[in-house]
Amino acid sequence: MADFPKLRLRRLRRTEAMRRLVRETVLDITDLVYPLFVTHGKGVKNEVASMPGVFQLSVDKLAAEAGEIAGLGIPAVILFGIPETKDELGSAGYDSKGVVQQAVKEIKKAVPELVVITDVCLCEYTSHGHCGVISEGEVDNDQTLELLSKMAISHAEAGADIVAPSDMMDGRVQAIRKGLDESGFVQVPILSYAAKYASAFYGPFREAAESAPQFGDRRSYQMDPPNIREALREIEQDIAEGADMVMVKPALAYLDVIREARNAFKLPLVAYNVSGEYSMVKAAAQRGWIDERRVILEILTSIKRAGADIIITYHAKEAARWITR
């Protein structure tokens, strides 16, 4: 390599047009997925206190919301349900008339081209707030698998394009794939939350989804934050069980995990820019401490640069407006 002054790396940074021409990582609207929190009732639009700009919406509000999202060019949404009642087994989660099942039908009727992903997990539907069946004070992995399969099948029956198990039970991808195939949904892909860490960044989400555990925590089934080799094992196992896409969650504090996953695997890789990451940006922006637009686009670009093909983010709508300009 030549030395200065013959070599001047600043030559390619002089103007925005020049920088755009040689840009290595390009963030596009089609990289984004927008999360939606769907609740019971009618005419409901409740802003989540810890997540400015994010709302709990009733099913009757979804057609307009889906139209806005699609109009911005965002290709997909992921749904989280807030049922009217909860029980020990989370039965509202696999009820054919459940809130997510209704939401899927409403969105696909209003905007058929919008890809609908459904979160498959029991935590939002159980009275205890854990992601599986409780037996002798612990989450019973194997008893939970049948219920997760039932939930995924009910989502597919409602018209979901992709099902996304987020529970972190061992063997759940295999159980869901088997259930979908036997029910005639061979073409429905599975997006596995393959490397989901027991993160402190989920706090605002638990308010939005009303899913905080009523005792203990989720560290016995979600991943330990210091581990990266284990994440690769989790991803490898889910691929072997039939996952079509895999996810790393959270994103911003786990960019190294995203990069390692990208280097190791060829499947579409999803990263979830989670609620705590969103809320920190919003809080700082409200105080005038940061340039919100630049920070959001920089964060999303960093996630893509780390290797993510798809980014689930609460910033999707505002980012879509900025990317088009």
Buried (B, 14 or more C-beta within 10 A) or exposed (E): EEEEEEEEEEEEEEEEEEEEEEEEEEBEBEBBBBBBBBBBBEEBEBEBEBBBEBBBBBBEBBBEBBBEBBEBBBBBBBBBBBBEEBEEBBBBBBBEEBBBBBBBBBBBEBBEEBBBBBBBBBBBBBEBBBBBBBEEEEBEBEBBBEBBBBBBBBBBBBBBBBBBBBBBBBBBBBBBBBBBEEBEBEEBBBBBBBBBBBBEBBBBBBBBBBBEBEEBEBEEBBBEBEBBEEBBEBBBBBBEBBBBBBBBBBBBBBBEBBBBBBEEBEBBBBBBBBBBBBBBBBEBBEEEEBEBBEBBBEBBBBBBBBBBEBBBBBBBBBBBEBBEE
